[in-house]
Amino acid sequence: DEKPDILCLQEIKADVNQLSGELRKPRGYDVMWNSARRAGYSGTALLSRVGFRGAETKLGIPDYDDEGRTIISDFGAFVLINSYYPNGRDDLSRVPFKLRYYDEIISSAAKLVSSGRNVILAGDFNTAHSELDLARPAENVKNTGFLPEERAKMDELVKAGFRDAFRHFHSEGGNYSWWSYRSRARERNVGWRLDYFFVNKDFMGKVRDSYMLPLVQGSDHCPVVLIVKV
């Protein structure tokens, strides 16, 4: 019953034409869908009860645009970049693809801030930034999601002037947003924090809190909330 003003979804795995009317256009919300060309894969969506001036679903790079990974929307007080960052795959074959996507988003966000805009980056980043952000860091240093080069991209985001909103308010470990379906991981809280809000530092004064909703079921991820007063 959160009733968010803005809802960002990632990995929707659906085309809008597959959805019923109520799901396609929930009452009271404006909706932007960005489905992948490949059926049943990737995709993002934005639902908003507050007006936005426009939304862009293209980075201008077909490899990413065809996978429906990005929605950039202008809310006036801020620009919201909703992203589904690629998974590097178990064999690490897609790690370079993932790192290039980070580069594109960081560059786009930094340009917006340089032009005087406030920016909120939201989404499934598919990376645990620090050892606080996963239950078993030592076991995962060679696995995608916790590789040094992936974590370095998160560091670049911080160096570019963006702040991890959740970590700004909550410095303790044990807070995760994703759990494997295997081995009762969620029940045992053996998880990863893969979902983030990053906010440019000059806009952090408008952020009141950020927190997880780990009891919400329906996915291997849980919702993450950002409270902004504008």
C-alpha positions in Angstrom: 0.0 0.0 0.0 2.9 2.4 -0.7 1.0 4.2 -3.5 4.1 5.7 -4.9 4.0 8.9 -6.9 6.5 7.4 -9.3 7.2 3.7 -9.8 10.3 2.5 -11.8 10.2 -1.1 -13.0 13.1 -3.1 -14.5 13.2 -6.5 -16.2 9.5 -6.4 -17.0 10.0 -9.2 -19.6 6.7 -8.2 -21.3 5.4 -6.3 -24.3 2.7 -3.8 -23.6 0.4 -5.7 -26.0 0.5 -8.7 -23.7 -1.0 -6.8 -20.8 -4.6 -6.4 -19.8 -6.1 -2.9 -19.8 -5.7 -2.4 -16.0 -2.0 -3.4 -16.1 -1.3 -1.5 -19.3 -2.7 1.7 -17.9 -3.3 1.6 -14.1 -5.8 4.0 -12.9 -4.3 7.4 -11.9 -1.0 6.8 -13.5 0.7 7.9 -16.7 2.8 5.0 -18.1 5.8 4.7 -20.3 6.8 1.2 -21.5 10.1 0.3 -23.0 10.1 -3.4 -23.9 12.9 -5.3 -25.5 12.8 -6.5 -29.1 13.4 -10.0 -27.8 10.3 -11.4 -26.3 10.3 -12.3 -22.6 13.5 -10.4 -21.9 14.7 -7.3 -20.2 12.7 -4.1 -20.5 11.8 -1.2 -18.3 8.6 0.8 -17.4 7.7 4.1 -15.6 4.4 4.8 -13.9 3.8 8.2 -12.5 1.0 10.0 -10.8 2.8 13.4 -11.2 3.2 14.9 -14.6 6.5 14.7 -16.5 7.5 16.8 -19.5 8.7 14.0 -21.7 10.5 10.7 -21.7 13.2 9.3 -23.8 13.8 5.5 -24.3 16.9 5.7 -26.5 20.6 6.2 -25.7 21.3 6.1 -29.4 23.2 2.8 -29.1 21.1 -0.1 -30.7 22.7 -2.8 -28.6 21.2 -1.3 -25.5 18.2 0.4 -27.0 17.0 -2.9 -28.5 17.0 -4.4 -25.0 14.7 -1.7 -23.5 17.1 -0.9 -20.7 16.5 2.8 -20.2 13.8 5.4 -19.6 14.9 9.1 -19.1 12.1 11.3 -17.9 11.9 15.0 -17.1 10.0 15.9 -14.0 11.1 19.6 -13.9 12.7 19.6 -10.5 14.8 16.6 -11.6 15.5 14.2 -14.4 14.9 10.5 -13.6 17.0 7.9 -15.3 15.4 4.4 -14.8 17.8 1.7 -15.9 18.1 -2.0 -16.0 21.9 -2.6 -16.0 23.0 -5.8 -17.9 23.9 -9.0 -16.1 27.5 -10.0 -16.7 26.5 -13.7 -17.0 28.0 -16.6 -15.1 30.7 -17.1 -17.7 31.5 -13.3 -17.5 30.9 -13.0 -21.3 28.7 -10.0 -20.9 30.8 -8.0 -18.4 32.3 -5.7 -21.1 28.8 -5.0 -22.4 27.7 -4.2 -18.9 30.6 -1.9 -18.2 30.0 0.0 -21.4 26.4 0.6 -20.3 27.6 2.0 -17.0 29.9 4.4 -19.0 27.0 5.6 -21.1 24.7 6.2 -18.2 27.4 8.0 -16.1 28.3 10.2 -19.1 24.6 11.1 -19.7 23.9 11.8 -16.1 27.1 13.9 -15.7 26.2 16.0 -18.7 22.8 16.7 -17.3 24.2 17.9 -14.0 26.8 20.0 -15.8 23.9 21.7 -17.7 22.3 22.6 -14.3 19.8 19.7 -13.9 19.3 17.6 -10.9 19.4 13.9 -11.6 18.1 10.7 -9.9 19.5 7.4 -11.1 17.2 4.5 -10.3 17.3 0.8 -11.1 18.7 -2.6 -10.9 22.4 -2.0 -11.1 23.3 -5.7 -11.0 26.3 -4.9 -8.8 26.9 -4.9 -5.1 29.0 -1.8 -4.5 30.8 -2.8 -1.3 31.2 -5.7 1.1 28.3 -4.3 3.1 26.1 -4.9 0.1 26.1 -8.7 0.0 26.0 -11.4 2.6 29.0 -13.4 1.4 31.6 -11.1 -0.3 34.6 -13.4 0.0 32.8 -16.1 -1.9 31.8 -13.8 -4.8 34.9 -11.7 -5.7 35.3 -13.6 -8.9 31.5 -13.6 -9.8 29.7 -11.1 -11.8 27.9 -8.6 -9.6 30.9 -8.2 -7.3 33.9 -8.1 -9.7 36.4 -5.3 -9.0 35.8 -3.8 -12.5 32.0 -3.7 -11.9 32.5 -2.1 -8.4 34.9 0.4 -9.9 32.1 1.7 -12.2 30.0 2.4 -9.0 33.1 4.2 -7.7 33.1 6.3 -10.9 29.5 7.3 -10.3 30.4 8.5 -6.8 33.4 10.4 -8.2 31.1 12.0 -10.7 29.2 13.6 -7.8 26.4 11.1 -7.2 25.4 9.8 -3.8 23.9 6.4 -2.8 20.7 7.6 -1.2 20.1 4.5 0.9 23.7 4.4 2.2 23.4 8.1 3.0 20.8 7.3 5.7 21.7 3.7 6.6 25.3 2.7 7.2 24.7 -0.8 8.5 25.0 -4.1 6.6 22.4 -6.8 6.2 20.1 -4.8 4.0 19.6 -6.4 0.6 17.2 -6.1 -2.3 17.8 -9.4 -4.1 17.9 -13.0 -3.0 18.4 -16.2 -5.1 15.4 -18.5 -5.3 17.8 -21.3 -4.2 18.5 -22.6 -0.8 15.9 -20.5 1.0 18.2 -17.5 0.6 15.6 -14.9 1.3 14.4 -16.7 4.4 18.0 -16.7 5.7 18.7 -13.2 4.3 21.6 -14.4 2.2 21.2 -11.5 -0.3 22.7 -8.8 -2.4 21.9 -5.1 -2.6 21.6 -4.6 -6.4 19.0 -1.9 -6.6 19.9 1.7 -5.9 18.9 5.3 -6.1 21.9 7.6 -6.8 21.3 11.4 -6.5 23.5 14.2 -7.5 25.0 15.7 -4.4 23.4 19.1 -4.7 20.0 17.5 -4.7 20.6 15.3 -1.7 19.2 18.0 0.5 15.8 17.2 -0.9 16.0 13.5 -0.1 14.3 12.6 3.2 15.0 8.8 3.3 15.5 5.6 1.3 14.7 2.2 2.4 13.9 -1.4 1.3 10.6 -3.3 1.6 12.0 -6.8 2.0 8.7 -8.4 3.0 7.1 -7.5 -0.3 6.9 -10.8 -2.3 6.4 -11.4 -6.0 10.0 -11.3 -7.3 13.5 -12.3 -6.3 14.0 -8.5 -5.8 12.2 -6.3 -3.3 11.1 -2.7 -3.8 13.4 0.1 -2.8 11.8 3.5 -1.8 13.2 7.0 -2.2 11.4 9.9 -0.4 12.0 13.3 -2.1 10.5 16.6 -1.0 10.3 19.1 -3.9 
